[in-house]
Amino acid sequence: MITWLGDHIGDVALMSLDHDLPIRRDAGRSIDCGTGREVADFLASMPPTCPVIVHSSNNQCAPGMYFGLKHAGWTCTRIYPGDDTSWVAHDWAD
């Protein structure tokens, strides 16, 4: 995502970040996707361009993402996902 954002940040109208990213499989090998904190830190090093939603239930790591972005001047909201995916309809964004 960091690589993609480096070329496309101006095309993004709203970003939603989770902290805990999956390890995915590609051709039988595991690929560590990193964490949302790495993306948040990358964004914090850039001028703000769009609102960011931190939608993580990881209460130890998500606050650091949120406050890092806020301190860097990004418009940021923290959402606690729950009830499977029903939270998206009422907590996501206008």
C-alpha atoms as one frame of an Amber mdcrd trajectory, in Angstrom:
protein
   0.000   0.000   0.000   2.859   2.362   0.778   4.302   1.883  -2.692   0.890
   2.458  -4.289   0.238   5.575  -2.199   3.575   7.016  -3.253   2.222   7.241
  -6.800  -1.514   7.716  -6.170  -2.040   9.683  -2.935  -3.632  12.524  -4.912
  -6.308  10.138  -6.213  -7.520   9.087  -2.743 -10.660  10.748  -1.336 -10.935
   8.723   1.899  -8.655   6.154   3.464  -9.521   3.453   5.965  -6.726   1.707
   7.852  -6.736  -1.378  10.044  -3.703  -2.239  12.140  -3.676  -6.016  11.898
  -3.096  -7.081   8.312  -3.175 -10.710   7.187  -0.329 -12.872   6.053  -1.281
 -13.880   2.536  -0.252 -16.819   0.425   1.238 -16.404  -3.032   2.395 -19.453
  -4.977   2.637 -21.475  -1.768   4.740 -18.962   0.151   3.702 -16.669   2.981
   3.899 -12.920   2.446   3.805 -10.677   5.506   1.668  -7.642   4.631   3.090
  -5.607   7.512   0.847  -3.473   9.712  -1.424  -0.491   9.311   0.961   1.401
  11.605   3.571   1.305   8.845   1.069   2.920   6.486   0.046   5.486   9.106
   3.689   6.392   9.736   4.237   6.808   5.993   1.177   9.062   5.727   2.306
  11.104   8.744   5.490  11.930   6.841   3.450  13.469   4.001   1.203  16.534
   3.808  -2.442  15.629   4.576  -4.573  15.037   1.496  -7.751  13.250   2.647
  -9.569  12.054   5.765  -8.431   8.796   7.353 -10.515   6.304   9.316  -8.627
   4.029  11.715 -10.974   1.052  12.016  -9.063  -1.313  14.246 -10.090  -3.223
  17.329  -6.428  -3.511  18.343  -6.565  -1.227  21.386  -2.815  -1.357  21.962
  -1.766  -0.259  18.465  -4.638   1.712  16.906  -4.284   4.734  19.232  -0.711
   5.231  18.027  -1.908   5.234  14.434  -4.682   7.709  15.242  -2.571  10.128
  17.285   0.370   9.938  14.879  -1.892  10.984  12.013  -3.631  13.699  14.078
  -0.278  15.117  15.208   0.809  15.291  11.557  -2.317  17.309  10.676  -4.431
  14.611   9.047  -8.192  14.634   9.584  -8.608  11.321  11.368 -11.406   9.342
  13.025 -11.155   6.219  15.177 -13.859   3.568  14.785 -14.252   0.396  16.820
 -15.557  -2.299  14.459 -18.076  -4.750  15.838 -21.102  -6.895  15.127 -19.412
  -8.540  12.131 -19.654  -5.986   9.283 -22.849  -4.161  10.284 -20.742  -1.347
  11.765 -19.770  -0.276   8.239 -23.294   0.923   7.383 -23.598   3.246  10.390
 -20.011   4.141  11.388 -18.071   4.367   8.137 -18.334   7.836   6.550 -20.861
  10.314   5.165
